[in-house]
Every structure is written in structure tokens, then in C-alpha cells.
Amino acid sequence: MRRLYVIRLLSCLLLLLGLCQSASAVEVTDVLGRKVQVEHAPQRIVLGEGRLFFALALLDRDNPFQRVVGWQNDMRLLDPHTYEVYAKLYPQITKLPLIGQASEQSVSAEQILALKPDLAIFSIAGEGPTQHSPVADLLEKAGIPVLFIDFRVHPIRNTRVSLEALGTLLGREAQARQYLSLYDRHLAKITERVAAFNDMQRPRVFLELLPGVWQAPGHTTGKSGLGSVVEAVGGHNIGAAVVPGALGDVSVEYVLKADPDVYIATGNRAPGVLLGAGVSEQTARDSLAKITARPEFAPLRPIQAGQAHGLWHDFYNSPFNILAVEALARWIHPQQFADLDPRATMAEINGLLKVGLDGQYWIDAQ
């Protein structure tokens, strides 16, 4: 009898333990519609792209790197000014193990496994591992949860999905809701007005990505990415007809023939448009002037009129993209959106962050 009692007691304890573990498990749906479950609030996170840390800055506000045990080297290579600013604030990032450089092919699954993460955060497109990549598949087979987020392909729609999922997994639901409330409030001001626009009210926009850095003029965006933001704020992206995805190249002749009403260049480093953390207004304006002086696009009407604009390139992969939405809306429809104030919105965002955005993130030619 005693033996039977002990067996029953152990069975009950094991059942209770299993129920406790199930109760502590958290499940979310990521931007790909995948169910992702973690058994506890993850404390060892690997970032598939270093620049995804901006999402953590909104959630783990005291220290966005407190759970990061490894990341790619893309921010140091592709946005060095931003990296330098955050390296001064959080010196530990200079010693964070690297799982790769600035390409998916450079990422080492073995290095990730050696770090023993309890969560990997990847983007659905870009410089890091993507869905069904060898790295992502290997991690899933090893039992490491992989969450896919997206600020790049469908930035407006997936900013909400990404932050909601991350907030739940990290136990930072309140912080996610707080930022998304701000995001929705500012976005609604724009979408409600744009809904009344007809096709004749949509100016033609040429958004050139990384001019001066990219090997040839005409690198642009198509129907997704920043191109979808141009459409969302009431513009007509001239690249959408010939670039099916987020990125592509168009010829100089195509742009000149399209005769855009608005010219916008993105940038984050020399020799292109220098924008981002720690950059002064004059430095940004001088760098834009060099780009608009290139002979290929100098004849464009907006450039001739001194009405060209520069936008921080990394807005294309950041939850702070609401600032890009507002800047683009003002440039494309200056009269209809004259009341928008991206600087005030940035100040509001900075009020949520321990370390705010500090620098020049957009610039006008004059």
C-alpha cells in the first residue's frame, strides 16, 4: 500500500509540474502566421540583424541589449554612426559575439547554437536568415524558438504584428501597447485624409535608395518596402510599375522620362546622404547637396527647384518608421499635411525611451 501511495503521489507531482510548465509557456503568432512558443520569458536572445535592436529599445527600455547574447555585424558595417552612438552608451555591444556579418550567407548556425539562445529573432527579408533558410531550419530542429518579425517588406501592417508578438514573448505587453497607441494615433491622421484622394491628386515620387553608396544611380523601391509607404501617404511611386518587389534598379532615362514631382534620397553613411544618430543638420544638408549635384539626376524639376529631400535609410527596417511616414506625407502633400510635425512626434517617442533618437533623420535641400 505504501508503495502504491508513493507512486500516486509522484504521479500527482509530475502532473502538477507539467501543468505549471504549460502555464508558464507563452505562444504568439508571428508575421508569417507561424505559432511560436517559449517556455519562459527569454533571457538569451540572438538577433538575425543587429538593427532589429530598435524593437528591443521600445520594449526593454532600460537596456535594449540586456538579453542579447549575439547579433550580426550589419549595423556597424552599414550604419556606423548609429553604431558608434550606441556603443558609447552601451559599451558591452562592442564585445557581443557576432553570428555573421551583413549577409545571410555569412551567418553561422554553429555560432548561434554555441551561444545557447532561448529565442532567435529574424526578419522575413534582408541581411539575416529568412524563412526556410538553412540556419532557421537548423535552429528549429534543435528546439530553439525562432520569431520572424518585419519592418521592411510590409512596414505599416507588420510593425503592429511584430511588436505585439515581441511584447508578449518578452513580458513587455504594456510597453508594446503604449508605443502602438502612439503609432496608430499618428497614422490615422494621414490615412483618413489620403482615403479621399483620387489618382490625379497623387504626385509622382522618385525615391532613390542609398545614392552615392550604391554602385549605380537609380536604385529604388517597388510595390513593397518604402514604396508602399509612398503610396500610403498619397504619392505615386514611379518605381512600382517596373520594380515588383521591395528593391530594384531603374535607368536614368526611365526616371527623366517619368518626370517626378518629388525627389527623395535615402542615406545613412558617406559618400551618400549622411543621416542618423549623431549627425548634425548642416552635415546632412551638405551631403544631400553633393548627391543632388550628380549629373544624372540634376535636371529633375524638384532638384532644380531646390526641393529635394533626404531620409534616414534605416527607417525602412525600424519600428520608428512612423517618422518616415510623416516626413514623406509632408514632402509629397505639403499643403494637405502642413500640420504634421515629425519633430514633435520624435520628441513624443523619445519620451518613451531611456535613450532617445538624437541626430538628423531627415533633411530638406533648403
Backbone hydrogen bonds in HBPLUS format (Angstrom, degrees):
<---DONOR---> <-ACCEPTOR-->    atom                        ^
c    i                          cat <-CA-CA->   ^        H-A-AA   ^      H-
h    n   atom  resd res      DA  || num        DHA   H-A  angle D-A-AA Bond
n    s   type  num  typ     dist DA aas  dist angle  dist       angle   num
A0005-TYR N   A0001-MET O   2.88 MM   4  6.15 153.5  1.95 150.7 158.4     1
A0006-VAL N   A0002-ARG O   2.95 MM   4  6.26 156.7  2.01 149.3 155.0     2
A0007-ILE N   A0003-ARG O   3.01 MM   4  6.27 159.6  2.06 149.5 154.7     3
A0008-ARG N   A0004-LEU O   2.99 MM   4  6.21 160.2  2.03 147.9 153.1     4
A0009-LEU N   A0005-TYR O   2.88 MM   4  6.10 153.8  1.95 147.1 155.0     5
A0010-LEU N   A0006-VAL O   2.90 MM   4  6.14 162.0  1.93 152.9 157.1     6
A0011-SER N   A0007-ILE O   2.95 MM   4  6.16 153.7  2.02 145.2 152.8     7
A0012-CYS N   A0008-ARG O   2.98 MM   4  6.24 154.3  2.04 145.8 152.1     8
A0013-LEU N   A0009-LEU O   2.96 MM   4  6.26 156.9  2.02 149.0 155.6     9
A0014-LEU N   A0010-LEU O   2.89 MM   4  6.13 160.9  1.93 151.8 156.5    10
A0015-LEU N   A0011-SER O   2.91 MM   4  6.11 153.4  1.98 144.0 151.7    11
A0016-LEU N   A0012-CYS O   2.85 MM   4  6.10 159.9  1.89 149.8 155.2    12
A0017-LEU N   A0013-LEU O   2.85 MM   4  6.07 154.8  1.91 147.2 154.6    13
A0018-GLY N   A0014-LEU O   2.93 MM   4  6.15 155.0  1.99 144.9 151.3    14
A0019-LEU N   A0015-LEU O   2.93 MM   4  6.21 153.1  2.00 147.1 154.7    15
A0020-CYS N   A0016-LEU O   2.88 MM   4  6.13 153.4  1.95 147.9 155.0    16
A0021-GLN N   A0017-LEU O   2.96 MM   4  6.20 157.8  2.01 148.2 154.0    17
A0022-SER N   A0018-GLY O   2.92 MM   4  6.13 157.8  1.97 146.0 152.2    18
A0023-ALA N   A0019-LEU O   2.86 MM   4  6.04 150.7  1.95 142.4 151.0    19
A0024-SER N   A0020-CYS O   3.04 MM   4  6.28 138.5  2.21 140.8 151.2    20
A0024-SER N   A0021-GLN O   3.17 MM   3  5.16 127.1  2.47  92.7 106.2    21
A0025-ALA N   A0022-SER O   3.18 MM   3  5.16 143.5  2.32  96.1 106.7    22
A0026-VAL N   A0038-VAL O   2.77 MM  12  5.44 159.5  1.81 162.3 169.0    23
A0038-VAL N   A0026-VAL O   2.93 MM  12  5.44 155.7  1.99 153.3 159.7    24
A0028-VAL N   A0036-VAL O   2.89 MM   8  5.39 157.2  1.94 150.0 156.4    25
A0036-VAL N   A0028-VAL O   2.84 MM   8  5.39 167.9  1.85 158.4 162.2    26
A0030-ASP N   A0034-ARG O   2.96 MM   4  5.49 156.1  2.02 151.0 155.7    27
A0033-GLY N   A0030-ASP O   2.94 MM   3  5.35 163.6  1.97 118.4 122.0    28
A0031-VAL N   A0148-PHE O   3.40 MM 117  6.20 161.4  2.44 157.7 154.9    29
A0118-ASP N   A0044-ARG O   2.84 MM  74  5.42 152.5  1.91 139.7 147.8    30
A0045-ILE N   A0067-ARG O   2.73 MM  22  5.61 175.2  1.73 152.2 152.9    31
A0069-VAL N   A0045-ILE O   2.83 MM  24  5.75 163.7  1.85 152.6 156.4    32
A0046-VAL N   A0119-LEU O   3.03 MM  73  6.51 154.0  2.10 152.7 161.0    33
A0121-ILE N   A0046-VAL O   2.89 MM  75  6.25 167.2  1.91 172.6 177.0    34
A0047-LEU N   A0070-GLY O   3.03 MM  23  6.46 159.9  2.07 150.7 152.7    35
A0048-GLY N   A0121-ILE O   2.71 MM  73  5.83 167.7  1.73 168.5 164.0    36
A0052-LEU N   A0049-GLU O   3.10 MM   3  5.66 164.2  2.13 116.3 121.4    37
A0053-PHE N   A0050-GLY O   3.10 MM   3  6.01 161.7  2.14 123.7 127.0    38
A0054-PHE N   A0051-ARG O   3.40 MM   3  6.26 176.1  2.40 118.8 119.5    39
A0055-ALA N   A0052-LEU O   3.09 MM   3  5.85 148.1  2.20 118.6 124.8    40
A0056-LEU N   A0053-PHE O   2.93 MM   3  4.99 116.2  2.35  97.3 113.5    41
A0057-ALA N   A0053-PHE O   2.89 MM   4  6.26 141.6  2.04 148.8 160.9    42
A0058-LEU N   A0055-ALA O   3.22 MM   3  5.44 139.7  2.39 100.1 110.2    43
A0059-LEU N   A0056-LEU O   3.00 MM   3  4.98 135.6  2.20  97.2 110.1    44
A0060-ASP N   A0056-LEU O   2.70 MM   4  5.43 144.7  1.82 147.3 158.7    45
A0066-GLN N   A0063-ASN O   3.09 MM   3  5.42 169.2  2.10 123.6 123.4    46
A0068-VAL N   A0065-PHE O   3.18 MM   3  5.05 142.5  2.33  97.7 108.6    47
A0071-TRP N   A0097-PRO O   3.16 MM  26  6.70 153.8  2.23 159.3 166.3    48
A0099-ILE N   A0071-TRP O   3.00 MM  28  5.61 155.7  2.06 124.8 132.0    49
A0073-ASN N   A0100-GLY O   3.01 MM  27  6.24 136.7  2.20 125.6 138.1    50
A0073-ASN N   A0101-GLN O   3.16 MM  28  4.50 129.0  2.44 114.8 124.0    51
A0077-LEU N   A0073-ASN O   3.21 MM   4  6.42 152.8  2.29 149.2 157.2    52
A0078-LEU N   A0074-ASP O   2.68 MM   4  5.59 164.5  1.70 157.1 161.4    53
A0079-ASP N   A0075-MET O   2.90 MM   4  5.03 150.2  1.99 130.3 136.5    54
A0083-TYR N   A0079-ASP O   3.15 MM   4  6.43 163.5  2.18 153.5 158.7    55
A0084-GLU N   A0080-PRO O   2.91 MM   4  6.08 160.6  1.94 149.1 153.6    56
A0085-VAL N   A0081-HIS O   3.11 MM   4  6.36 156.7  2.16 147.6 153.1    57
A0086-TYR N   A0082-THR O   3.12 MM   4  6.40 169.2  2.13 157.6 159.2    58
A0087-ALA N   A0083-TYR O   2.81 MM   4  5.92 145.9  1.92 150.3 161.2    59
A0088-LYS N   A0084-GLU O   3.19 MM   4  6.35 143.4  2.33 140.8 147.7    60
A0089-LEU N   A0085-VAL O   3.36 MM   4  6.68 147.6  2.48 138.7 147.1    61
A0090-TYR N   A0086-TYR O   2.73 MM   4  5.80 155.3  1.79 150.2 157.3    62
A0093-ILE N   A0090-TYR O   3.06 MM   3  6.14 173.4  2.06 135.3 136.5    63
A0094-THR N   A0091-PRO O   3.15 MM   3  5.90 157.3  2.21 119.3 124.7    64
A0095-LYS N   A0092-GLN O   3.07 MM   3  5.50 154.7  2.14 109.1 116.9    65
A0096-LEU N   A0093-ILE O   3.32 MM   3  4.97 160.8  2.36  94.4 100.1    66
A0108-SER N   A0099-ILE O   2.80 MM   9  5.62 156.4  1.86 164.5 172.7    67
A0106-SER N   A0103-SER O   3.16 MM   3  5.41 143.5  2.30 102.5 112.5    68
A0107-VAL N   A0104-GLU O   3.21 MM   3  5.61 161.9  2.24 111.8 117.2    69
A0112-ILE N   A0108-SER O   3.20 MM   4  6.52 155.6  2.26 143.8 150.0    70
A0113-LEU N   A0109-ALA O   2.94 MM   4  6.22 165.9  1.96 155.3 158.3    71
A0114-ALA N   A0110-GLU O   2.97 MM   4  6.15 151.0  2.05 144.3 152.4    72
A0115-LEU N   A0112-ILE O   3.02 MM   3  5.31 139.8  2.19 104.1 115.5    73
A0116-LYS N   A0113-LEU O   3.05 MM   3  5.28 158.2  2.10 108.4 115.4    74
A0120-ALA N   A0145-PRO O   2.93 MM  25  6.30 155.1  2.00 155.2 163.4    75
A0147-LEU N   A0120-ALA O   2.84 MM  27  6.23 164.2  1.86 169.3 172.7    76
A0122-PHE N   A0147-LEU O   2.93 MM  25  6.19 160.9  1.96 154.2 160.6    77
A0149-ILE N   A0122-PHE O   2.87 MM  27  6.31 158.1  1.92 160.3 166.0    78
A0133-SER N   A0130-THR O   3.00 MM   3  5.46 150.9  2.09 138.6 135.5    79
A0137-ASP N   A0133-SER O   2.98 MM   4  6.17 170.7  1.99 165.8 168.4    80
A0138-LEU N   A0134-PRO O   2.98 MM   4  6.02 155.7  2.04 141.7 148.5    81
A0139-LEU N   A0135-VAL O   3.01 MM   4  6.25 161.1  2.05 154.7 159.2    82
A0140-GLU N   A0136-ALA O   3.09 MM   4  6.31 160.4  2.13 148.8 153.9    83
A0141-LYS N   A0137-ASP O   3.05 MM   4  6.29 155.0  2.12 146.2 153.0    84
A0142-ALA N   A0138-LEU O   2.99 MM   4  6.24 137.8  2.17 140.5 152.4    85
A0142-ALA N   A0139-LEU O   3.05 MM   3  4.94 123.5  2.38  91.0 106.2    86
A0144-ILE N   A0139-LEU O   2.98 MM   5  5.34 164.0  2.00 154.3 149.2    87
A0143-GLY N   A0140-GLU O   3.03 MM   3  5.07 158.3  2.08 102.5 108.8    88
A0225-GLY N   A0153-VAL O   2.90 MM  72  4.59 176.0  1.90 130.6 131.1    89
A0158-ASN N   A0154-HIS O   2.88 MM   4  5.74 166.5  1.90 167.8 172.2    90
A0159-THR N   A0155-PRO O   3.13 MM   4  5.74 131.0  2.38 133.6 140.6    91
A0162-SER N   A0158-ASN O   2.87 MM   4  5.77 164.1  1.90 143.7 148.8    92
A0163-LEU N   A0159-THR O   3.08 MM   4  6.14 169.3  2.09 148.1 151.0    93
A0164-GLU N   A0160-ARG O   2.95 MM   4  6.02 160.3  1.99 156.1 161.8    94
A0165-ALA N   A0161-VAL O   3.08 MM   4  6.18 164.0  2.11 146.7 151.0    95
A0166-LEU N   A0162-SER O   2.95 MM   4  6.14 167.5  1.97 151.4 155.4    96
A0167-GLY N   A0163-LEU O   2.82 MM   4  5.75 159.7  1.86 141.7 148.4    97
A0168-THR N   A0164-GLU O   3.09 MM   4  6.24 154.8  2.16 144.1 149.9    98
A0169-LEU N   A0165-ALA O   3.05 MM   4  6.29 169.9  2.06 154.9 157.3    99
A0170-LEU N   A0166-LEU O   2.92 MM   4  6.00 160.3  1.96 155.6 160.7   100
A0172-ARG N   A0167-GLY O   2.63 MM   5  4.42 149.4  1.72 147.6 149.9   101
A0171-GLY N   A0168-THR O   3.27 MM   3  5.22 156.6  2.33 100.3 107.3   102
A0176-ALA N   A0172-ARG O   3.10 MM   4  6.39 159.7  2.14 153.3 159.1   103
A0177-ARG N   A0173-GLU O   2.91 MM   4  6.15 165.3  1.93 155.5 159.2   104
A0178-GLN N   A0174-ALA O   2.96 MM   4  6.11 154.9  2.03 145.8 152.8   105
A0179-TYR N   A0175-GLN O   3.16 MM   4  6.41 163.1  2.19 149.3 152.1   106
A0180-LEU N   A0176-ALA O   2.97 MM   4  6.13 168.3  1.98 155.2 159.1   107
A0181-SER N   A0177-ARG O   2.93 MM   4  5.97 144.3  2.05 144.8 153.1   108
A0182-LEU N   A0178-GLN O   3.37 MM   4  6.65 156.5  2.43 140.1 145.2   109
A0183-TYR N   A0179-TYR O   2.87 MM   4  6.18 162.0  1.90 153.2 158.9   110
A0184-ASP N   A0180-LEU O   2.85 MM   4  5.95 169.4  1.87 148.0 150.2   111
A0185-ARG N   A0181-SER O   3.08 MM   4  6.16 157.1  2.14 142.9 149.4   112
A0186-HIS N   A0182-LEU O   3.13 MM   4  6.38 162.5  2.16 155.6 158.9   113
A0187-LEU N   A0183-TYR O   2.92 MM   4  6.08 157.3  1.97 152.1 159.5   114
A0188-ALA N   A0184-ASP O   2.94 MM   4  5.95 157.5  1.99 147.5 152.5   115
A0190-ILE N   A0187-LEU O   2.98 MM   3  5.45 136.1  2.18 109.7 121.2   116
A0191-THR N   A0187-LEU O   3.01 MM   4  6.31 168.8  2.03 163.8 164.9   117
A0192-GLU N   A0188-ALA O   3.13 MM   4  5.86 162.6  2.16 144.1 148.3   118
A0193-ARG N   A0190-ILE O   3.14 MM   3  5.49 123.8  2.47 104.9 117.9   119
A0194-VAL N   A0190-ILE O   2.96 MM   4  6.18 166.5  1.98 160.0 164.5   120
A0195-ALA N   A0191-THR O   3.11 MM   4  6.09 146.3  2.23 141.4 148.2   121
A0196-ALA N   A0193-ARG O   3.09 MM   3  5.72 155.0  2.15 114.7 121.4   122
A0197-PHE N   A0194-VAL O   2.91 MM   3  5.24 161.7  1.94 115.3 121.5   123
A0201-GLN N   A0198-ASN O   2.93 MM   3  5.46 152.1  2.01 115.1 123.9   124
A0202-ARG N   A0199-ASP O   3.22 MM   3  5.43 161.9  2.25 112.7 113.6   125
A0236-HIS N   A0203-PRO O   2.79 MM  33  5.80 156.0  1.85 164.0 157.8   126
A0261-ASP N   A0204-ARG O   2.75 MM  57  5.17 141.6  1.89 127.5 138.9   127
A0262-VAL N   A0204-ARG O   3.08 MM  58  6.44 147.1  2.19 157.4 163.9   128
A0205-VAL N   A0236-HIS O   2.81 MM  31  5.76 163.7  1.83 152.1 150.3   129
A0238-ILE N   A0205-VAL O   3.06 MM  33  5.95 170.4  2.07 154.4 156.9   130
A0206-PHE N   A0262-VAL O   2.94 MM  56  6.25 168.6  1.96 164.2 166.6   131
A0264-ILE N   A0206-PHE O   3.02 MM  58  6.36 163.6  2.05 160.0 160.6   132
A0208-GLU N   A0264-ILE O   2.80 MM  56  6.23 147.4  1.91 162.7 169.7   133
A0266-THR N   A0208-GLU O   2.93 MM  58  6.39 155.6  1.99 160.3 164.5   134
A0209-LEU N   A0219-HIS O   2.71 MM  10  5.43 158.3  1.75 143.1 149.1   135
A0210-LEU N   A0266-THR O   3.14 MM  56  5.29 125.1  2.46 109.8 124.9   136
A0213-VAL N   A0210-LEU O   3.07 MM   3  5.41 149.8  2.17 124.8 134.1   137
A0214-TRP N   A0210-LEU O   2.83 MM   4  5.65 167.3  1.85 169.7 169.3   138
A0250-VAL N   A0218-GLY O   2.89 MM  32  5.00 157.9  1.93 132.5 139.3   139
A0220-THR N   A0248-GLY O   2.77 MM  28  5.57 172.7  1.78 161.6 164.2   140
A0248-GLY N   A0220-THR O   3.08 MM  28  5.57 139.9  2.25 148.6 145.6   141
A0222-GLY N   A0246-ALA O   3.30 MM  24  5.03 145.3  2.43  97.3 106.0   142
A0227-GLY N   A0224-SER O   3.15 MM   3  5.36 127.1  2.45 140.3 134.3   143
A0228-SER N   A0225-GLY O   3.06 MM   3  5.61 135.1  2.27 110.0 119.8   144
A0229-VAL N   A0226-LEU O   3.04 MM   3  4.92 123.8  2.37  91.2 106.3   145
A0230-VAL N   A0226-LEU O   3.00 MM   4  6.40 153.1  2.08 151.2 157.3   146
A0231-GLU N   A0227-GLY O   3.23 MM   4  6.57 157.7  2.28 144.8 149.6   147
A0232-ALA N   A0228-SER O   2.94 MM   4  6.10 149.7  2.03 137.9 146.9   148
A0233-VAL N   A0229-VAL O   3.05 MM   4  6.30 139.8  2.22 149.8 158.1   149
A0235-GLY N   A0230-VAL O   2.88 MM   5  5.20 150.7  1.96 151.5 150.3   150
A0234-GLY N   A0231-GLU O   3.12 MM   3  5.26 163.2  2.15 109.7 112.3   151
A0240-ALA N   A0237-ASN O   3.12 MM   3  5.61 157.0  2.18 114.7 121.0   152
A0242-VAL N   A0239-GLY O   3.16 MM   3  5.66 146.0  2.28 112.6 121.4   153
A0243-VAL N   A0239-GLY O   2.82 MM   4  5.63 141.2  1.97 163.9 175.7   154
A0255-VAL N   A0251-SER O   3.26 MM   4  6.62 158.3  2.31 149.1 153.5   155
A0256-LEU N   A0252-VAL O   2.98 MM   4  6.26 167.7  2.00 158.9 162.1   156
A0257-LYS N   A0253-GLU O   2.98 MM   4  6.08 156.9  2.04 147.3 153.5   157
A0258-ALA N   A0254-TYR O   2.96 MM   4  6.12 148.3  2.06 142.7 151.6   158
A0259-ASP N   A0255-VAL O   3.14 MM   4  6.41 131.9  2.39 143.2 154.8   159
A0309-HIS N   A0263-TYR O   3.12 MM  46  6.44 143.9  2.26 143.5 154.3   160
A0265-ALA N   A0309-HIS O   2.85 MM  44  6.27 163.6  1.88 152.6 155.6   161
A0311-LEU N   A0265-ALA O   2.83 MM  46  6.21 151.0  1.92 149.3 156.9   162
A0267-GLY N   A0311-LEU O   3.02 MM  44  6.42 143.4  2.16 151.0 157.6   163
A0313-HIS N   A0267-GLY O   2.96 MM  46  4.66 162.6  1.99 116.7 120.0   164
A0272-GLY N   A0269-ARG O   2.97 MM   3  5.77 141.5  2.12 126.7 132.5   165
A0276-GLY N   A0360-GLN O   2.72 MM  84  5.45 169.2  1.73 148.7 150.4   166
A0279-VAL N   A0276-GLY O   3.27 MM   3  5.76 161.8  2.30 135.2 133.9   167
A0278-GLY N   A0358-ASP O   2.89 MM  80  6.17 163.4  1.92 143.1 146.7   168
A0360-GLN N   A0279-VAL O   3.02 MM  81  5.39 120.7  2.39 126.5 142.3   169
A0284-ALA N   A0280-SER O   3.06 MM   4  6.27 160.0  2.10 148.7 154.2   170
A0285-ARG N   A0281-GLU O   2.94 MM   4  6.18 161.1  1.98 150.5 155.7   171
A0286-ASP N   A0282-GLN O   2.90 MM   4  6.03 162.7  1.93 151.8 156.4   172
A0287-SER N   A0283-THR O   3.07 MM   4  6.21 155.3  2.13 144.3 150.8   173
A0288-LEU N   A0284-ALA O   3.04 MM   4  6.30 151.2  2.12 146.8 154.6   174
A0289-ALA N   A0285-ARG O   3.00 MM   4  6.24 152.4  2.08 146.6 154.0   175
A0290-LYS N   A0286-ASP O   3.23 MM   4  6.56 147.8  2.33 143.8 150.8   176
A0291-ILE N   A0287-SER O   3.28 MM   4  6.58 152.2  2.37 141.2 148.0   177
A0292-THR N   A0288-LEU O   2.96 MM   4  6.24 162.4  1.99 157.8 162.0   178
A0293-ALA N   A0289-ALA O   3.12 MM   4  6.15 122.6  2.47 134.3 147.4   179
A0294-ARG N   A0291-ILE O   3.26 MM   3  5.71 167.2  2.28 111.6 115.3   180
A0298-ALA N   A0294-ARG O   3.10 MM   4  5.84 130.3  2.36 153.0 167.3   181
A0300-LEU N   A0297-PHE O   3.07 MM   3  5.65 163.9  2.09 121.4 126.4   182
A0303-ILE N   A0300-LEU O   3.09 MM   3  5.38 121.4  2.45 105.2 119.9   183
A0304-GLN N   A0300-LEU O   2.87 MM   4  6.12 162.8  1.90 161.0 166.9   184
A0305-ALA N   A0301-ARG O   2.89 MM   4  6.08 144.7  2.02 150.9 161.0   185
A0307-GLN N   A0302-PRO O   2.80 MM   5  5.11 162.0  1.83 172.3 166.8   186
A0306-GLY N   A0303-ILE O   3.03 MM   3  5.08 159.4  2.07 105.0 110.9   187
A0365-ALA N   A0308-ALA O   2.89 MM  57  5.28 145.6  2.01 163.9 154.6   188
A0310-GLY N   A0363-ILE O   2.80 MM  53  5.00 160.4  1.83 150.2 152.0   189
A0363-ILE N   A0310-GLY O   2.87 MM  53  5.00 148.9  1.97 142.6 144.0   190
A0312-TRP N   A0361-TYR O   2.85 MM  49  4.99 150.3  1.94 158.7 148.7   191
A0315-PHE N   A0312-TRP O   3.23 MM   3  5.97 168.3  2.25 121.0 123.4   192
A0316-TYR N   A0313-HIS O   3.15 MM   3  6.22 171.8  2.16 128.5 130.4   193
A0317-ASN N   A0314-ASP O   3.12 MM   3  5.46 166.0  2.14 109.7 114.2   194
A0321-ASN N   A0318-SER O   3.15 MM   3  5.67 138.4  2.33 119.7 120.9   195
A0323-LEU N   A0320-PHE O   3.04 MM   3  6.09 165.2  2.06 132.3 134.4   196
A0324-ALA N   A0321-ASN O   2.98 MM   3  5.02 120.8  2.34  97.7 112.5   197
A0325-VAL N   A0321-ASN O   2.95 MM   4  6.31 154.4  2.01 151.1 158.9   198
A0326-GLU N   A0322-ILE O   3.07 MM   4  6.30 157.9  2.12 142.9 147.1   199
A0327-ALA N   A0323-LEU O   2.98 MM   4  6.17 161.0  2.01 145.5 151.2   200
A0328-LEU N   A0324-ALA O   2.87 MM   4  5.93 169.7  1.88 153.6 156.7   201
A0329-ALA N   A0325-VAL O   3.01 MM   4  6.13 156.4  2.06 142.9 149.9   202
A0330-ARG N   A0326-GLU O   3.07 MM   4  6.29 159.4  2.11 149.0 153.3   203
A0331-TRP N   A0327-ALA O   3.06 MM   4  6.31 156.7  2.11 149.9 156.3   204
A0332-ILE N   A0328-LEU O   2.90 MM   4  5.98 159.8  1.94 155.5 160.5   205
A0333-HIS N   A0329-ALA O   2.90 MM   4  5.77 156.9  1.95 145.6 152.3   206
A0337-PHE N   A0333-HIS O   3.00 MM   4  5.94 151.4  2.08 158.4 165.1   207
A0340-LEU N   A0337-PHE O   3.13 MM   3  5.55 163.0  2.16 111.4 116.7   208
A0344-ALA N   A0341-ASP O   2.99 MM   3  5.37 123.3  2.32 108.6 122.3   209
A0345-THR N   A0341-ASP O   3.09 MM   4  6.47 153.6  2.16 150.5 158.8   210
A0346-MET N   A0342-PRO O   2.80 MM   4  6.06 152.6  1.88 147.7 155.1   211
A0347-ALA N   A0343-ARG O   2.97 MM   4  6.24 154.6  2.04 143.2 149.8   212
A0348-GLU N   A0344-ALA O   2.98 MM   4  6.26 147.0  2.09 141.1 150.2   213
A0349-ILE N   A0345-THR O   2.92 MM   4  6.26 154.8  1.98 149.5 156.1   214
A0350-ASN N   A0346-MET O   2.77 MM   4  6.01 162.5  1.80 153.7 159.1   215
A0351-GLY N   A0347-ALA O   3.04 MM   4  6.23 133.0  2.27 135.1 146.5   216
A0351-GLY N   A0348-GLU O   3.21 MM   3  5.14 130.6  2.46  90.9 104.0   217
A0352-LEU N   A0349-ILE O   2.84 MM   3  5.39 155.2  1.90 114.7 122.9   218
A0353-LEU N   A0350-ASN O   3.12 MM   3  5.06 141.2  2.28  97.5 108.5   219
